[in-house]
């Protein structure tokens, strides 16, 4: 007889999927802030002011010495690399200074682009040569680092 497989997905009280490294749900926290109920741990999400880059998602490191760390993605271009000029700095000797970018644009949604790195970028095991759309839960590989992409709802 086949047994039922128990889900290992962790969810908050409101049903948002939670990464293992998250102590509180950033989706719920952002919603509370927008409703005018900020807390001391609140993530401030600017959505109404055009010049401010708004929160659009996260990258969660899945392996290596930074496993469990998460990095906020803002609207527009987010450069990932080992160089100090990158928006998101990952300590991986196989990353280029400016290795790849994860972008959010209203007309294109979420995309990833390799920036001419030596060791390449892949999404769910498929190599990225140009711009490629990504979705919540996709696994990105840059150098030897695995990153889980988590999308926040459309910041429109």
VMD Tcl script that builds the backbone (N, CA, C; Angstrom):
set m [mol new atoms 468]
animate dup $m
set s [atomselect $m all]
$s set {name element resname resid chain x y z} {
  {N N UNK 1 A 0.847 -1.179 0.000}
  {CA C UNK 1 A 0.000 0.000 0.000}
  {C C UNK 1 A 0.886 1.234 0.000}
  {N N UNK 2 A 0.468 2.236 -0.740}
  {CA C UNK 2 A 1.229 3.478 -0.818}
  {C C UNK 2 A 0.830 4.389 0.319}
  {N N UNK 3 A 1.822 4.931 1.007}
  {CA C UNK 3 A 1.554 5.873 2.087}
  {C C UNK 3 A 1.510 7.282 1.543}
  {N N UNK 4 A 0.884 8.165 2.254}
  {CA C UNK 4 A 0.858 9.558 1.791}
  {C C UNK 4 A 2.159 10.228 2.183}
  {N N UNK 5 A 2.711 10.993 1.267}
  {CA C UNK 5 A 3.964 11.708 1.517}
  {C C UNK 5 A 3.635 13.007 2.230}
  {N N UNK 6 A 4.250 13.233 3.360}
  {CA C UNK 6 A 4.001 14.456 4.127}
  {C C UNK 6 A 4.737 15.613 3.487}
  {N N UNK 7 A 4.091 16.733 3.417}
  {CA C UNK 7 A 4.691 17.932 2.839}
  {C C UNK 7 A 5.746 18.490 3.779}
  {N N UNK 8 A 6.899 18.860 3.218}
  {CA C UNK 8 A 7.956 19.452 4.028}
  {C C UNK 8 A 7.974 20.962 3.872}
  {N N UNK 9 A 6.994 21.513 3.169}
  {CA C UNK 9 A 6.912 22.950 2.969}
  {C C UNK 9 A 6.402 23.602 4.240}
  {N N UNK 10 A 7.127 24.593 4.705}
  {CA C UNK 10 A 6.736 25.339 5.900}
  {C C UNK 10 A 5.919 26.539 5.472}
  {N N UNK 11 A 4.815 26.802 6.132}
  {CA C UNK 11 A 3.943 27.927 5.794}
  {C C UNK 11 A 3.645 28.758 7.045}
  {N N UNK 12 A 3.400 30.056 6.819}
  {CA C UNK 12 A 3.005 30.927 7.931}
  {C C UNK 12 A 1.521 30.705 8.216}
  {N N UNK 13 A 0.982 31.396 9.218}
  {CA C UNK 13 A -0.424 31.254 9.587}
  {C C UNK 13 A -1.371 31.645 8.466}
  {N N UNK 14 A -0.921 32.520 7.558}
  {CA C UNK 14 A -1.778 32.982 6.457}
  {C C UNK 14 A -1.542 32.192 5.176}
  {N N UNK 15 A -0.675 31.155 5.230}
  {CA C UNK 15 A -0.498 30.265 4.095}
  {C C UNK 15 A 0.647 30.592 3.160}
  {N N UNK 16 A 1.447 31.624 3.450}
  {CA C UNK 16 A 2.596 31.948 2.604}
  {C C UNK 16 A 3.687 30.893 2.795}
  {N N UNK 17 A 4.315 30.473 1.700}
  {CA C UNK 17 A 5.409 29.511 1.785}
  {C C UNK 17 A 6.626 30.186 2.397}
  {N N UNK 18 A 7.223 29.537 3.395}
  {CA C UNK 18 A 8.340 30.111 4.148}
  {C C UNK 18 A 9.625 29.369 3.824}
  {N N UNK 19 A 10.716 30.113 3.657}
  {CA C UNK 19 A 12.039 29.523 3.525}
  {C C UNK 19 A 12.493 29.081 4.922}
  {N N UNK 20 A 13.295 28.036 5.017}
  {CA C UNK 20 A 13.733 27.550 6.334}
  {C C UNK 20 A 14.457 28.604 7.178}
  {N N UNK 21 A 15.147 29.545 6.529}
  {CA C UNK 21 A 15.918 30.541 7.273}
  {C C UNK 21 A 15.068 31.704 7.795}
  {N N UNK 22 A 13.805 31.785 7.384}
  {CA C UNK 22 A 12.952 32.912 7.786}
  {C C UNK 22 A 12.310 32.646 9.135}
  {N N UNK 23 A 12.531 33.549 10.091}
  {CA C UNK 23 A 11.917 33.421 11.409}
  {C C UNK 23 A 10.489 33.938 11.398}
  {N N UNK 24 A 10.233 34.941 10.559}
  {CA C UNK 24 A 8.880 35.475 10.411}
  {C C UNK 24 A 8.589 35.636 8.932}
  {N N UNK 25 A 7.337 35.702 8.595}
  {CA C UNK 25 A 6.929 35.785 7.194}
  {C C UNK 25 A 7.099 37.214 6.680}
  {N N UNK 26 A 7.987 37.436 5.708}
  {CA C UNK 26 A 8.170 38.792 5.190}
  {C C UNK 26 A 6.973 39.266 4.374}
  {N N UNK 27 A 6.197 38.336 3.822}
  {CA C UNK 27 A 5.007 38.710 3.067}
  {C C UNK 27 A 3.973 39.336 4.006}
  {N N UNK 28 A 3.714 38.670 5.136}
  {CA C UNK 28 A 2.753 39.190 6.119}
  {C C UNK 28 A 3.234 40.499 6.725}
  {N N UNK 29 A 4.531 40.580 7.028}
  {CA C UNK 29 A 5.091 41.801 7.606}
  {C C UNK 29 A 4.899 42.970 6.659}
  {N N UNK 30 A 5.178 42.769 5.370}
  {CA C UNK 30 A 5.006 43.834 4.379}
  {C C UNK 30 A 3.546 44.238 4.276}
  {N N UNK 31 A 2.641 43.268 4.339}
  {CA C UNK 31 A 1.212 43.575 4.274}
  {C C UNK 31 A 0.777 44.396 5.481}
  {N N UNK 32 A 1.306 44.070 6.681}
  {CA C UNK 32 A 0.964 44.831 7.888}
  {C C UNK 32 A 1.461 46.269 7.779}
  {N N UNK 33 A 2.649 46.468 7.232}
  {CA C UNK 33 A 3.203 47.809 7.078}
  {C C UNK 33 A 2.321 48.616 6.133}
  {N N UNK 34 A 1.932 47.994 5.021}
  {CA C UNK 34 A 1.083 48.700 4.055}
  {C C UNK 34 A -0.276 49.055 4.649}
  {N N UNK 35 A -0.748 48.244 5.596}
  {CA C UNK 35 A -2.024 48.504 6.249}
  {C C UNK 35 A -1.883 49.503 7.391}
  {N N UNK 36 A -0.666 50.002 7.629}
  {CA C UNK 36 A -0.445 50.997 8.678}
  {C C UNK 36 A -0.190 50.401 10.037}
  {N N UNK 37 A 0.233 49.148 10.109}
  {CA C UNK 37 A 0.493 48.488 11.381}
  {C C UNK 37 A 1.961 48.069 11.481}
  {N N UNK 38 A 2.911 49.003 11.408}
  {CA C UNK 38 A 4.319 48.595 11.459}
  {C C UNK 38 A 4.712 48.061 12.829}
  {N N UNK 39 A 5.654 47.135 12.806}
  {CA C UNK 39 A 6.236 46.632 14.041}
  {C C UNK 39 A 7.718 46.962 14.023}
  {N N UNK 40 A 8.412 46.704 15.123}
  {CA C UNK 40 A 9.841 47.021 15.156}
  {C C UNK 40 A 10.639 46.157 14.197}
  {N N UNK 41 A 10.119 44.986 13.824}
  {CA C UNK 41 A 10.799 44.086 12.889}
  {C C UNK 41 A 10.279 44.229 11.465}
  {N N UNK 42 A 9.506 45.257 11.218}
  {CA C UNK 42 A 8.828 45.398 9.932}
  {C C UNK 42 A 9.790 45.602 8.781}
  {N N UNK 43 A 9.422 45.021 7.656}
  {CA C UNK 43 A 10.109 45.264 6.397}
  {C C UNK 43 A 9.347 46.394 5.724}
  {N N UNK 44 A 10.013 47.516 5.502}
  {CA C UNK 44 A 9.341 48.649 4.882}
  {C C UNK 44 A 9.341 48.442 3.377}
  {N N UNK 45 A 8.159 48.431 2.794}
  {CA C UNK 45 A 8.008 48.218 1.360}
  {C C UNK 45 A 7.409 49.485 0.766}
  {N N UNK 46 A 8.230 50.219 0.036}
  {CA C UNK 46 A 7.749 51.441 -0.598}
  {C C UNK 46 A 7.119 51.080 -1.927}
  {N N UNK 47 A 5.835 51.341 -2.085}
  {CA C UNK 47 A 5.148 51.003 -3.321}
  {C C UNK 47 A 4.563 52.209 -4.022}
  {N N UNK 48 A 4.319 53.277 -3.327}
  {CA C UNK 48 A 3.599 54.403 -3.907}
  {C C UNK 48 A 4.509 55.495 -4.458}
  {N N UNK 49 A 5.742 55.565 -3.996}
  {CA C UNK 49 A 6.658 56.613 -4.415}
  {C C UNK 49 A 7.497 56.106 -5.580}
  {N N UNK 50 A 7.364 56.704 -6.734}
  {CA C UNK 50 A 8.012 56.219 -7.943}
  {C C UNK 50 A 9.533 56.136 -7.853}
  {N N UNK 51 A 10.260 57.164 -7.344}
  {CA C UNK 51 A 11.720 57.083 -7.361}
  {C C UNK 51 A 12.309 56.000 -6.454}
  {N N UNK 52 A 11.566 55.542 -5.470}
  {CA C UNK 52 A 12.078 54.554 -4.539}
  {C C UNK 52 A 11.943 53.167 -5.152}
  {N N UNK 53 A 13.016 52.376 -5.066}
  {CA C UNK 53 A 12.961 50.998 -5.545}
  {C C UNK 53 A 12.234 50.154 -4.525}
  {N N UNK 54 A 11.243 49.429 -4.968}
  {CA C UNK 54 A 10.443 48.637 -4.047}
  {C C UNK 54 A 10.933 47.199 -3.961}
  {N N UNK 55 A 10.603 46.554 -2.854}
  {CA C UNK 55 A 10.932 45.160 -2.637}
  {C C UNK 55 A 10.133 44.311 -3.618}
  {N N UNK 56 A 10.827 43.426 -4.350}
  {CA C UNK 56 A 10.140 42.560 -5.317}
  {C C UNK 56 A 10.404 41.078 -5.068}
  {N N UNK 57 A 11.352 40.750 -4.188}
  {CA C UNK 57 A 11.627 39.343 -3.917}
  {C C UNK 57 A 12.881 39.148 -3.106}
  {N N UNK 58 A 13.304 37.886 -3.026}
  {CA C UNK 58 A 14.479 37.507 -2.261}
  {C C UNK 58 A 15.255 36.432 -2.996}
  {N N UNK 59 A 16.531 36.342 -2.705}
  {CA C UNK 59 A 17.355 35.207 -3.082}
  {C C UNK 59 A 17.827 34.576 -1.777}
  {N N UNK 60 A 17.629 33.277 -1.642}
  {CA C UNK 60 A 18.026 32.567 -0.430}
  {C C UNK 60 A 19.154 31.612 -0.800}
  {N N UNK 61 A 20.317 31.773 -0.151}
  {CA C UNK 61 A 21.478 30.926 -0.418}
  {C C UNK 61 A 21.200 29.532 0.145}
  {N N UNK 62 A 21.406 28.503 -0.682}
  {CA C UNK 62 A 21.072 27.136 -0.309}
  {C C UNK 62 A 22.275 26.296 0.115}
  {N N UNK 63 A 23.515 26.751 -0.166}
  {CA C UNK 63 A 24.689 25.941 0.160}
  {C C UNK 63 A 25.880 26.837 0.478}
  {N N UNK 64 A 26.982 26.218 0.872}
  {CA C UNK 64 A 28.198 26.973 1.167}
  {C C UNK 64 A 28.155 27.654 2.518}
  {N N UNK 65 A 29.157 28.513 2.766}
  {CA C UNK 65 A 29.250 29.153 4.083}
  {C C UNK 65 A 28.202 30.235 4.300}
  {N N UNK 66 A 27.458 30.615 3.267}
  {CA C UNK 66 A 26.395 31.601 3.426}
  {C C UNK 66 A 25.013 30.950 3.393}
  {N N UNK 67 A 24.949 29.621 3.488}
  {CA C UNK 67 A 23.672 28.904 3.445}
  {C C UNK 67 A 22.706 29.484 4.470}
  {N N UNK 68 A 21.482 29.719 4.030}
  {CA C UNK 68 A 20.448 30.269 4.907}
  {C C UNK 68 A 20.334 31.778 4.854}
  {N N UNK 69 A 21.356 32.466 4.339}
  {CA C UNK 69 A 21.274 33.923 4.218}
  {C C UNK 69 A 20.313 34.264 3.088}
  {N N UNK 70 A 19.571 35.340 3.281}
  {CA C UNK 70 A 18.706 35.787 2.200}
  {C C UNK 70 A 18.989 37.244 1.875}
  {N N UNK 71 A 18.814 37.563 0.612}
  {CA C UNK 71 A 19.113 38.897 0.095}
  {C C UNK 71 A 17.869 39.459 -0.564}
  {N N UNK 72 A 17.551 40.690 -0.231}
  {CA C UNK 72 A 16.387 41.354 -0.813}
  {C C UNK 72 A 16.676 41.772 -2.250}
  {N N UNK 73 A 15.671 41.596 -3.098}
  {CA C UNK 73 A 15.730 42.065 -4.478}
  {C C UNK 73 A 14.823 43.274 -4.594}
  {N N UNK 74 A 15.332 44.317 -5.223}
  {CA C UNK 74 A 14.562 45.537 -5.416}
  {C C UNK 74 A 14.190 45.671 -6.883}
  {N N UNK 75 A 13.163 46.454 -7.173}
  {CA C UNK 75 A 12.759 46.649 -8.560}
  {C C UNK 75 A 13.938 47.188 -9.358}
  {N N UNK 76 A 13.986 46.862 -10.627}
  {CA C UNK 76 A 15.108 47.247 -11.468}
  {C C UNK 76 A 16.155 46.152 -11.472}
  {N N UNK 77 A 17.417 46.543 -11.601}
  {CA C UNK 77 A 18.520 45.596 -11.755}
  {C C UNK 77 A 19.208 45.325 -10.417}
  {N N UNK 78 A 19.441 44.041 -10.129}
  {CA C UNK 78 A 20.146 43.594 -8.928}
  {C C UNK 78 A 21.335 42.765 -9.386}
  {N N UNK 79 A 22.542 43.329 -9.299}
  {CA C UNK 79 A 23.750 42.636 -9.751}
  {C C UNK 79 A 24.260 41.728 -8.635}
  {N N UNK 80 A 24.559 40.477 -9.006}
  {CA C UNK 80 A 25.065 39.487 -8.068}
  {C C UNK 80 A 26.491 39.144 -8.463}
  {N N UNK 81 A 27.396 39.133 -7.505}
  {CA C UNK 81 A 28.782 38.792 -7.785}
  {C C UNK 81 A 29.606 38.789 -6.524}
  {N N UNK 82 A 30.919 38.589 -6.689}
  {CA C UNK 82 A 31.799 38.594 -5.517}
  {C C UNK 82 A 32.460 39.952 -5.323}
  {N N UNK 83 A 32.279 40.868 -6.253}
  {CA C UNK 83 A 32.881 42.194 -6.160}
  {C C UNK 83 A 32.103 43.132 -5.270}
  {N N UNK 84 A 32.794 44.087 -4.691}
  {CA C UNK 84 A 32.149 45.035 -3.775}
  {C C UNK 84 A 31.174 45.959 -4.488}
  {N N UNK 85 A 31.249 46.042 -5.800}
  {CA C UNK 85 A 30.317 46.871 -6.555}
  {C C UNK 85 A 28.998 46.185 -6.853}
  {N N UNK 86 A 28.885 44.907 -6.539}
  {CA C UNK 86 A 27.643 44.166 -6.788}
  {C C UNK 86 A 26.588 44.553 -5.754}
  {N N UNK 87 A 25.330 44.513 -6.148}
  {CA C UNK 87 A 24.219 44.777 -5.213}
  {C C UNK 87 A 24.154 43.681 -4.157}
  {N N UNK 88 A 24.400 42.439 -4.600}
  {CA C UNK 88 A 24.365 41.274 -3.717}
  {C C UNK 88 A 25.730 40.601 -3.817}
  {N N UNK 89 A 26.461 40.597 -2.711}
  {CA C UNK 89 A 27.813 40.041 -2.695}
  {C C UNK 89 A 27.767 38.630 -2.111}
  {N N UNK 90 A 28.234 37.658 -2.919}
  {CA C UNK 90 A 28.285 36.259 -2.513}
  {C C UNK 90 A 29.753 35.845 -2.458}
  {N N UNK 91 A 30.143 35.223 -1.357}
  {CA C UNK 91 A 31.532 34.766 -1.197}
  {C C UNK 91 A 31.711 33.399 -1.857}
  {N N UNK 92 A 32.002 33.417 -3.155}
  {CA C UNK 92 A 32.216 32.195 -3.928}
  {C C UNK 92 A 33.331 32.492 -4.920}
  {N N UNK 93 A 34.473 31.801 -4.815}
  {CA C UNK 93 A 35.587 32.089 -5.729}
  {C C UNK 93 A 35.248 31.804 -7.198}
  {N N UNK 94 A 34.175 31.070 -7.460}
  {CA C UNK 94 A 33.776 30.760 -8.831}
  {C C UNK 94 A 32.817 31.787 -9.413}
  {N N UNK 95 A 32.483 32.818 -8.642}
  {CA C UNK 95 A 31.668 33.921 -9.152}
  {C C UNK 95 A 32.575 34.981 -9.742}
  {N N UNK 96 A 32.087 35.665 -10.743}
  {CA C UNK 96 A 32.789 36.819 -11.299}
  {C C UNK 96 A 32.486 38.028 -10.425}
  {N N UNK 97 A 33.244 39.105 -10.631}
  {CA C UNK 97 A 32.997 40.336 -9.868}
  {C C UNK 97 A 31.531 40.761 -10.015}
  {N N UNK 98 A 31.044 40.827 -11.240}
  {CA C UNK 98 A 29.643 41.081 -11.557}
  {C C UNK 98 A 29.187 39.891 -12.396}
  {N N UNK 99 A 28.643 38.886 -11.745}
  {CA C UNK 99 A 28.387 37.584 -12.357}
  {C C UNK 99 A 27.078 37.539 -13.155}
  {N N UNK 100 A 25.994 37.966 -12.530}
  {CA C UNK 100 A 24.671 37.894 -13.151}
  {C C UNK 100 A 23.798 38.984 -12.559}
  {N N UNK 101 A 22.625 39.182 -13.162}
  {CA C UNK 101 A 21.673 40.118 -12.574}
  {C C UNK 101 A 20.289 39.488 -12.551}
  {N N UNK 102 A 19.556 39.799 -11.508}
  {CA C UNK 102 A 18.151 39.441 -11.410}
  {C C UNK 102 A 17.410 40.769 -11.448}
  {N N UNK 103 A 16.492 40.869 -12.387}
  {CA C UNK 103 A 15.799 42.132 -12.625}
  {C C UNK 103 A 14.290 41.969 -12.519}
  {N N UNK 104 A 13.630 43.046 -12.113}
  {CA C UNK 104 A 12.171 43.103 -12.172}
  {C C UNK 104 A 11.795 44.379 -12.898}
  {N N UNK 105 A 11.025 44.207 -13.954}
  {CA C UNK 105 A 10.470 45.345 -14.693}
  {C C UNK 105 A 8.999 45.066 -14.924}
  {N N UNK 106 A 8.205 46.110 -14.808}
  {CA C UNK 106 A 6.758 45.967 -14.933}
  {C C UNK 106 A 6.368 45.300 -16.253}
  {N N UNK 107 A 7.071 45.619 -17.343}
  {CA C UNK 107 A 6.711 45.073 -18.654}
  {C C UNK 107 A 7.230 43.655 -18.889}
  {N N UNK 108 A 8.241 43.202 -18.119}
  {CA C UNK 108 A 8.839 41.875 -18.336}
  {C C UNK 108 A 8.707 40.937 -17.153}
  {N N UNK 109 A 8.406 41.444 -15.979}
  {CA C UNK 109 A 8.374 40.604 -14.787}
  {C C UNK 109 A 9.782 40.322 -14.297}
  {N N UNK 110 A 9.998 39.119 -13.768}
  {CA C UNK 110 A 11.281 38.720 -13.191}
  {C C UNK 110 A 12.143 38.044 -14.258}
  {N N UNK 111 A 13.392 38.479 -14.368}
  {CA C UNK 111 A 14.321 37.862 -15.323}
  {C C UNK 111 A 15.695 37.720 -14.677}
  {N N UNK 112 A 16.494 36.790 -15.225}
  {CA C UNK 112 A 17.888 36.637 -14.823}
  {C C UNK 112 A 18.722 36.717 -16.093}
  {N N UNK 113 A 19.913 37.285 -15.969}
  {CA C UNK 113 A 20.822 37.438 -17.111}
  {C C UNK 113 A 22.244 37.195 -16.630}
  {N N UNK 114 A 22.983 36.353 -17.363}
  {CA C UNK 114 A 24.394 36.172 -17.080}
  {C C UNK 114 A 25.137 37.381 -17.630}
  {N N UNK 115 A 26.087 37.914 -16.887}
  {CA C UNK 115 A 26.814 39.123 -17.301}
  {C C UNK 115 A 28.201 38.784 -17.853}
  {N N UNK 116 A 28.284 37.686 -18.605}
  {CA C UNK 116 A 29.560 37.288 -19.202}
  {C C UNK 116 A 30.487 36.602 -18.225}
  {N N UNK 117 A 29.922 35.906 -17.259}
  {CA C UNK 117 A 30.733 35.246 -16.241}
  {C C UNK 117 A 31.520 34.083 -16.823}
  {N N UNK 118 A 32.607 33.740 -16.157}
  {CA C UNK 118 A 33.460 32.633 -16.597}
  {C C UNK 118 A 32.803 31.277 -16.338}
  {N N UNK 119 A 32.117 31.126 -15.197}
  {CA C UNK 119 A 31.572 29.828 -14.807}
  {C C UNK 119 A 30.075 29.691 -15.062}
  {N N UNK 120 A 29.442 30.709 -15.611}
  {CA C UNK 120 A 28.052 30.597 -16.050}
  {C C UNK 120 A 26.992 30.699 -14.970}
  {N N UNK 121 A 25.757 30.751 -15.463}
  {CA C UNK 121 A 24.568 30.861 -14.633}
  {C C UNK 121 A 23.539 29.884 -15.181}
  {N N UNK 122 A 22.803 29.221 -14.292}
  {CA C UNK 122 A 21.735 28.334 -14.763}
  {C C UNK 122 A 20.497 28.529 -13.908}
  {N N UNK 123 A 19.351 28.169 -14.493}
  {CA C UNK 123 A 18.064 28.204 -13.802}
  {C C UNK 123 A 17.467 26.805 -13.905}
  {N N UNK 124 A 17.226 26.188 -12.762}
  {CA C UNK 124 A 16.681 24.835 -12.711}
  {C C UNK 124 A 17.484 23.873 -13.591}
  {N N UNK 125 A 18.802 24.040 -13.599}
  {CA C UNK 125 A 19.691 23.150 -14.336}
  {C C UNK 125 A 19.913 23.500 -15.793}
  {N N UNK 126 A 19.235 24.528 -16.313}
  {CA C UNK 126 A 19.391 24.936 -17.706}
  {C C UNK 126 A 20.240 26.199 -17.777}
  {N N UNK 127 A 21.265 26.157 -18.610}
  {CA C UNK 127 A 22.193 27.284 -18.749}
  {C C UNK 127 A 21.483 28.525 -19.298}
  {N N UNK 128 A 21.872 29.677 -18.768}
  {CA C UNK 128 A 21.318 30.954 -19.207}
  {C C UNK 128 A 22.369 31.658 -20.047}
  {N N UNK 129 A 22.054 31.922 -21.301}
  {CA C UNK 129 A 23.008 32.649 -22.151}
  {C C UNK 129 A 22.567 34.097 -22.339}
  {N N UNK 130 A 21.281 34.331 -22.420}
  {CA C UNK 130 A 20.731 35.685 -22.518}
  {C C UNK 130 A 19.789 35.901 -21.353}
  {N N UNK 131 A 18.872 36.794 -21.518}
  {CA C UNK 131 A 17.866 37.040 -20.496}
  {C C UNK 131 A 16.866 35.891 -20.469}
  {N N UNK 132 A 16.481 35.478 -19.257}
  {CA C UNK 132 A 15.496 34.411 -19.105}
  {C C UNK 132 A 14.533 34.752 -17.983}
  {N N UNK 133 A 13.256 34.512 -18.206}
  {CA C UNK 133 A 12.245 34.741 -17.174}
  {C C UNK 133 A 12.406 33.712 -16.061}
  {N N UNK 134 A 12.142 34.151 -14.831}
  {CA C UNK 134 A 12.169 33.242 -13.686}
  {C C UNK 134 A 10.878 33.397 -12.902}
  {N N UNK 135 A 10.566 32.369 -12.121}
  {CA C UNK 135 A 9.340 32.361 -11.323}
  {C C UNK 135 A 9.661 31.968 -9.886}
  {N N UNK 136 A 8.737 32.251 -8.999}
  {CA C UNK 136 A 8.893 31.924 -7.592}
  {C C UNK 136 A 9.268 30.456 -7.427}
  {N N UNK 137 A 10.312 30.199 -6.644}
  {CA C UNK 137 A 10.748 28.845 -6.357}
  {C C UNK 137 A 11.853 28.332 -7.264}
  {N N UNK 138 A 12.166 29.056 -8.344}
  {CA C UNK 138 A 13.229 28.602 -9.246}
  {C C UNK 138 A 14.563 28.535 -8.507}
  {N N UNK 139 A 15.398 27.565 -8.915}
  {CA C UNK 139 A 16.722 27.390 -8.329}
  {C C UNK 139 A 17.762 27.945 -9.300}
  {N N UNK 140 A 18.499 28.953 -8.867}
  {CA C UNK 140 A 19.542 29.569 -9.677}
  {C C UNK 140 A 20.893 29.040 -9.217}
  {N N UNK 141 A 21.775 28.758 -10.155}
  {CA C UNK 141 A 23.135 28.312 -9.860}
  {C C UNK 141 A 24.080 29.338 -10.465}
  {N N UNK 142 A 24.935 29.914 -9.633}
  {CA C UNK 142 A 25.942 30.872 -10.072}
  {C C UNK 142 A 27.262 30.431 -9.451}
  {N N UNK 143 A 28.241 30.117 -10.287}
  {CA C UNK 143 A 29.468 29.533 -9.763}
  {C C UNK 143 A 29.104 28.232 -9.086}
  {N N UNK 144 A 29.491 28.070 -7.823}
  {CA C UNK 144 A 29.105 26.868 -7.062}
  {C C UNK 144 A 28.002 27.165 -6.053}
  {N N UNK 145 A 27.417 28.334 -6.154}
  {CA C UNK 145 A 26.380 28.752 -5.214}
  {C C UNK 145 A 24.995 28.510 -5.786}
  {N N UNK 146 A 24.137 27.866 -4.970}
  {CA C UNK 146 A 22.734 27.664 -5.333}
  {C C UNK 146 A 21.896 28.695 -4.585}
  {N N UNK 147 A 20.986 29.327 -5.318}
  {CA C UNK 147 A 20.118 30.351 -4.747}
  {C C UNK 147 A 18.667 30.030 -5.101}
  {N N UNK 148 A 17.784 30.059 -4.110}
  {CA C UNK 148 A 16.353 29.883 -4.368}
  {C C UNK 148 A 15.755 31.270 -4.564}
  {N N UNK 149 A 15.050 31.457 -5.678}
  {CA C UNK 149 A 14.389 32.737 -5.952}
  {C C UNK 149 A 13.000 32.700 -5.343}
  {N N UNK 150 A 12.702 33.726 -4.556}
  {CA C UNK 150 A 11.375 33.884 -3.960}
  {C C UNK 150 A 10.798 35.213 -4.406}
  {N N UNK 151 A 9.664 35.170 -5.068}
  {CA C UNK 151 A 9.024 36.369 -5.610}
  {C C UNK 151 A 8.043 36.944 -4.614}
  {N N UNK 152 A 8.089 38.246 -4.480}
  {CA C UNK 152 A 7.051 38.958 -3.730}
  {C C UNK 152 A 5.974 39.251 -4.753}
  {N N UNK 153 A 4.753 39.492 -4.323}
  {CA C UNK 153 A 3.708 39.767 -5.310}
  {C C UNK 153 A 4.038 41.003 -6.119}
  {N N UNK 154 A 3.421 41.142 -7.282}
  {CA C UNK 154 A 3.681 42.281 -8.158}
  {C C UNK 154 A 3.646 43.586 -7.387}
  {N N UNK 155 A 4.725 44.379 -7.463}
  {CA C UNK 155 A 4.768 45.634 -6.709}
  {C C UNK 155 A 4.111 46.796 -7.445}
  {N N UNK 156 A 3.205 46.542 -8.339}
  {CA C UNK 156 A 2.556 47.604 -9.124}
  {C C UNK 156 A 1.694 48.492 -8.275}
}
mol reanalyze $m
mol bondsrecalc $m
mol representation Tube
mol addrep $m
